[in-house]
Amino acid sequence: MNILYDERVDGALPRVDKAALLSELFESLPDLEILHSQEDLMPYECDGLSAYRVVPMLVVLPERIDQVQTLLKICHARQVPVVPRGAGTGLSGGALPLEQGILLVMARFNRIIEVNPKGRFARVQPGVRNLAISQAAAPHGLYYAPDPSSQIACSIGGNVAENAGGVHCLKYGLTVHNLLKVEILTVDGQRMTLGSDALDAPGFDLLALFTGSEGMLGVVTEVTVKLLPKPQVARVLLASFDSVEKAGRAVGDIIAAGIIPGGLEMMDNLSIRATEDFIHAGYPVDAAAILLCELDGVEADVQDDCERVDAVLKTAGATHVRLACDEAERARFWAGRKNAFPAVGRISPDYYCMDGTIPRRELPKVLHGITELSEKYGLRVANVFHAGDGNMHPLILFDANQSGELERAEALGAQILELCVAVGGSITGEHGVGREKINQMCAQFSSDELILFHAVKKAFDPKGLLNPGKNIPTLHRCAEFGSMHIHHGKLPFPELERF
Amino acid sequence: MRHDHDASTALLEQVNYALNERITLRIQGSNSKASLGRPVAGEVLDTRSHRGIVSYDPTELVLTARAGTPLAEIEATLDAAGQMLPFEPPHLGPGATLGGMVAAGLSGPRRPWVGSVRDFVLGTRIITGHGKLLRFGGEVMKNVAGYDVSRLMAGSFGCLGVLTEVSLKVLPKPRKCFSLRLEMDVHQALSELAEWGQQPIPISAACHDGQALHLRLEGGEGSVASAIERIGGDSLDSGYWADLREQRSAFFTSSEHLWRLSLPYNTGPIELPGQQLLDWGGAQRWLKSSATPQVIRQAVSSVGGHATLHEQGDTPFQPLAAPLLRYHRNLKKQLDPQGIFNPGRMYAEV
């Protein structure tokens, strides 16, 4: 079932008189850059999920908060849908435009307002890149912990909207754990502060509610993040296994030994071979799986932990364990993992990246299920896994030029996500629902739960003008999605509660 | 002997009865946190019959338990497996329950270094104001599907729904723990803490009582040993932190009003009438004072913090800015349309 906005199932959008809107914007906001011609709009037709494209009605590129405020007031009065966007690196189509909506690009708010080493925080505008925060904090020996793989390009405003993660979440948390305060504009252009400069704020925890809300409850205009002291040292162990199950069990054994690694990543054989061909990281190409385990902190502790983890890995049946001998080798080990996606891109014309999470103990079962689904659909799947926090990124290999392969890849991906839900996991760990997983939301949540999500939305945006159609599906869409599955006689996991 | 029991059906029935009869509910566990917030009128909904640990797998670092489970039982279970609730929740009474812990949202001395209750909430089951028992979040560390309703519940004092089950992330206990006492005045303590905070020193608690700075160091043997060598001071009994967390220290015995001041890290000493005790490395300060709420809140707001009266009162929580209050009311109206759950516990209008 198509994921593009479909008024029939996703709800009618207000009709917008583009000419009248444009003339009011020109008059009220003479210095706001507005793109409205087809060739200027084209570059904004998609975010990081480039398989789906919609040319927006208008693109606006404000540089001052008061411009955003006026814009929102006008859009609210005229009932114009607004889709906020940061750097546009999101992988789930959270910033996919609407034909009848304005794309509000916040990328020009790229100023770091304050880095306060004694207060251990940085106050930045929403368009500041994730990595730029750590770079600005580095002279003080501090950094901003969440590090999504797009950190060189993605913006902090988008990180807040998606509750972005990265490879260090088990130890350092997600975006929501590393925020102090967020300034937002409500749908009608009112300023509101969520959180505070202190560690908590009076009232409901709206900061937690807004983090990961995909731009549907308000527009982020300023972010205060926590900064942490940089770990003194980081060391990486590379362990090879002759079975994925053993590697999976080793992860549990490390944690059972009371050790929380800074990063703990797993790759299967297809990912290992693709990566080794590309990066020459020194990975064992004959291993069924490898684990990369990074230990960071104070030198003496890290030394101890390395010895403990080495012993645990060997007991768990690792065929080989190597400690990166120096910083160069450590960087090489990580370069392999961080380039796993492009490496897979070299062995297949296209790939589709999934983002399910599972309880770690279910890993062997889920990998087995993925292998079966992969055979059933006739498409290869490479598995890259944030093993420490249970976040899987199966990469489905396909060729969009072969008729029907994209559809098969989507169907396979959907089944993988539903498998994650069936074992007690989630359809998305860090990429967000956006439009991409709008149908799978129907598998994870009951209609009553979706009704409650819509009630939350209504509290902040009763007319549904902020990023309509993202994150939470309508019951109508789920009803059609459910009936489609049954119609084809392959309703997965019949034991799941359905409606 | 545990008395595990699933009473969710009975709790749901009571909520639906209240919805039908249009009566309000006062949600409580052991009532250990009854002194926090505003008084609530309503029929008691007692969660304690709904108790028991539903699942706990130490290698997953996740524990799921029913809301009425005694906190002591959860902590004993974790302790036996070498793990803990990292945020050290204050019990404030012998029968404190998991549900009350999440609803009150209070965290103990380790909070600035590891996070708060809400940071460790992964999932919840909630009875809503529409009379449904629903599940949000789950038992996985990363989950961004839908809105984060589970974390919203933390610190909401039962005003948005009845918590029936909570999944929490837990952590291994540190290998080494050492507490120490350093004679120094509050100015010096705050300046040392600001300095240490920028370095990888394994501090996990820091309290100044007016005479001395009390520190706890936690980590591996090596990091703790080198921090002790660097910082010095006299050894301190680790029971100090439980006394602080449970407000059993001498400071808390005076009869004046108890205020909790929440402040940015780098806030200097705040001049207010009465006695102060600095916790959380200065980010949480306890104040025993008879000064008026206006005087206290003015002093604290001017440095970016907020003040809570830590006993029952008419406006115990810092009043909200107008737009925030408006959205609190909207949210309450949407999630609890009949206003049956703990009406007015936090704010008269909510």
Chai-1 contact restraints between the chains, C-beta under 6 A:
chainA,res_idxA,chainB,res_idxB,connection_type,confidence,min_distance_angstrom,max_distance_angstrom,comment,restraint_id
A,P117,B,Q198,contact,1.0,0.0,6.0,A-B,restraint_1
A,K118,B,A194,contact,1.0,0.0,6.0,A-B,restraint_2
A,K118,B,N266,contact,1.0,0.0,6.0,A-B,restraint_3
A,G119,B,P264,contact,1.0,0.0,6.0,A-B,restraint_4
A,G119,B,Y265,contact,1.0,0.0,6.0,A-B,restraint_5
A,G119,B,N266,contact,1.0,0.0,6.0,A-B,restraint_6
A,R120,B,G197,contact,1.0,0.0,6.0,A-B,restraint_7
A,R120,B,Y265,contact,1.0,0.0,6.0,A-B,restraint_8
A,G141,B,Q198,contact,1.0,0.0,6.0,A-B,restraint_9
A,N163,B,V144,contact,1.0,0.0,6.0,A-B,restraint_10
A,G165,B,K142,contact,1.0,0.0,6.0,A-B,restraint_11
A,C169,B,K142,contact,1.0,0.0,6.0,A-B,restraint_12
A,H177,B,G115,contact,1.0,0.0,6.0,A-B,restraint_13
A,H177,B,D119,contact,1.0,0.0,6.0,A-B,restraint_14
A,Q190,B,P323,contact,1.0,0.0,6.0,A-B,restraint_15
A,M192,B,P323,contact,1.0,0.0,6.0,A-B,restraint_16
A,D197,B,P264,contact,1.0,0.0,6.0,A-B,restraint_17
A,D197,B,G304,contact,1.0,0.0,6.0,A-B,restraint_18
A,A198,B,S262,contact,1.0,0.0,6.0,A-B,restraint_19
A,A198,B,L263,contact,1.0,0.0,6.0,A-B,restraint_20
A,A198,B,P264,contact,1.0,0.0,6.0,A-B,restraint_21
A,A198,B,G305,contact,1.0,0.0,6.0,A-B,restraint_22
A,L199,B,A283,contact,1.0,0.0,6.0,A-B,restraint_23
A,D200,B,S262,contact,1.0,0.0,6.0,A-B,restraint_24
A,P202,B,H306,contact,1.0,0.0,6.0,A-B,restraint_25
A,P202,B,F317,contact,1.0,0.0,6.0,A-B,restraint_26
A,P202,B,Q318,contact,1.0,0.0,6.0,A-B,restraint_27
A,G203,B,L320,contact,1.0,0.0,6.0,A-B,restraint_28
A,G203,B,H328,contact,1.0,0.0,6.0,A-B,restraint_29
A,F204,B,S156,contact,1.0,0.0,6.0,A-B,restraint_30
A,F204,B,H328,contact,1.0,0.0,6.0,A-B,restraint_31
A,D205,B,R118,contact,1.0,0.0,6.0,A-B,restraint_32
A,D205,B,L152,contact,1.0,0.0,6.0,A-B,restraint_33
A,D205,B,G155,contact,1.0,0.0,6.0,A-B,restraint_34
A,A208,B,R118,contact,1.0,0.0,6.0,A-B,restraint_35
A,A208,B,D148,contact,1.0,0.0,6.0,A-B,restraint_36
A,A208,B,R151,contact,1.0,0.0,6.0,A-B,restraint_37
A,A208,B,L152,contact,1.0,0.0,6.0,A-B,restraint_38
A,L209,B,D148,contact,1.0,0.0,6.0,A-B,restraint_39
A,L209,B,L152,contact,1.0,0.0,6.0,A-B,restraint_40
A,G212,B,V144,contact,1.0,0.0,6.0,A-B,restraint_41
A,G212,B,D148,contact,1.0,0.0,6.0,A-B,restraint_42
A,S213,B,Y147,contact,1.0,0.0,6.0,A-B,restraint_43
A,P229,B,Q198,contact,1.0,0.0,6.0,A-B,restraint_44
A,P229,B,Q199,contact,1.0,0.0,6.0,A-B,restraint_45
A,P229,B,P200,contact,1.0,0.0,6.0,A-B,restraint_46
A,P231,B,P200,contact,1.0,0.0,6.0,A-B,restraint_47
A,Q232,B,P200,contact,1.0,0.0,6.0,A-B,restraint_48
A,G252,B,T59,contact,1.0,0.0,6.0,A-B,restraint_49
A,I255,B,T59,contact,1.0,0.0,6.0,A-B,restraint_50
A,A256,B,T59,contact,1.0,0.0,6.0,A-B,restraint_51
A,G258,B,G82,contact,1.0,0.0,6.0,A-B,restraint_52
A,G258,B,P172,contact,1.0,0.0,6.0,A-B,restraint_53
A,V298,B,P200,contact,1.0,0.0,6.0,A-B,restraint_54
A,V298,B,S223,contact,1.0,0.0,6.0,A-B,restraint_55
A,A300,B,G222,contact,1.0,0.0,6.0,A-B,restraint_56
A,A300,B,S223,contact,1.0,0.0,6.0,A-B,restraint_57
A,D301,B,G219,contact,1.0,0.0,6.0,A-B,restraint_58
A,D301,B,G220,contact,1.0,0.0,6.0,A-B,restraint_59
A,D301,B,G222,contact,1.0,0.0,6.0,A-B,restraint_60
A,D301,B,S223,contact,1.0,0.0,6.0,A-B,restraint_61
A,D304,B,G220,contact,1.0,0.0,6.0,A-B,restraint_62
A,T357,B,V140,contact,1.0,0.0,6.0,A-B,restraint_63
A,T357,B,K142,contact,1.0,0.0,6.0,A-B,restraint_64
A,T357,B,N143,contact,1.0,0.0,6.0,A-B,restraint_65
A,P359,B,E60,contact,1.0,0.0,6.0,A-B,restraint_66
A,P359,B,E139,contact,1.0,0.0,6.0,A-B,restraint_67
A,R360,B,E60,contact,1.0,0.0,6.0,A-B,restraint_68
A,D389,B,M141,contact,1.0,0.0,6.0,A-B,restraint_69
A,D389,B,K142,contact,1.0,0.0,6.0,A-B,restraint_70
A,G390,B,V140,contact,1.0,0.0,6.0,A-B,restraint_71
A,G390,B,M141,contact,1.0,0.0,6.0,A-B,restraint_72
A,N391,B,K142,contact,1.0,0.0,6.0,A-B,restraint_73
A,G424,B,E139,contact,1.0,0.0,6.0,A-B,restraint_74
A,G425,B,V140,contact,1.0,0.0,6.0,A-B,restraint_75
A,S426,B,G138,contact,1.0,0.0,6.0,A-B,restraint_76
A,S426,B,V140,contact,1.0,0.0,6.0,A-B,restraint_77
A,S426,B,N143,contact,1.0,0.0,6.0,A-B,restraint_78
A,S426,B,A145,contact,1.0,0.0,6.0,A-B,restraint_79
A,I427,B,A145,contact,1.0,0.0,6.0,A-B,restraint_80
A,T428,B,V144,contact,1.0,0.0,6.0,A-B,restraint_81
A,T428,B,A145,contact,1.0,0.0,6.0,A-B,restraint_82
A,G429,B,K142,contact,1.0,0.0,6.0,A-B,restraint_83
A,E430,B,K142,contact,1.0,0.0,6.0,A-B,restraint_84
A,G432,B,V144,contact,1.0,0.0,6.0,A-B,restraint_85
A,V433,B,A145,contact,1.0,0.0,6.0,A-B,restraint_86
A,Q444,B,A145,contact,1.0,0.0,6.0,A-B,restraint_87
A,D448,B,K132,contact,1.0,0.0,6.0,A-B,restraint_88
A,D448,B,L134,contact,1.0,0.0,6.0,A-B,restraint_89
A,E449,B,L134,contact,1.0,0.0,6.0,A-B,restraint_90
A,F453,B,G146,contact,1.0,0.0,6.0,A-B,restraint_91
A,F453,B,Y147,contact,1.0,0.0,6.0,A-B,restraint_92
A,A455,B,Q334,contact,1.0,0.0,6.0,A-B,restraint_93
A,V456,B,Y147,contact,1.0,0.0,6.0,A-B,restraint_94
A,K458,B,Q334,contact,1.0,0.0,6.0,A-B,restraint_95
A,A459,B,N330,contact,1.0,0.0,6.0,A-B,restraint_96
A,A459,B,L331,contact,1.0,0.0,6.0,A-B,restraint_97
A,A459,B,Q334,contact,1.0,0.0,6.0,A-B,restraint_98
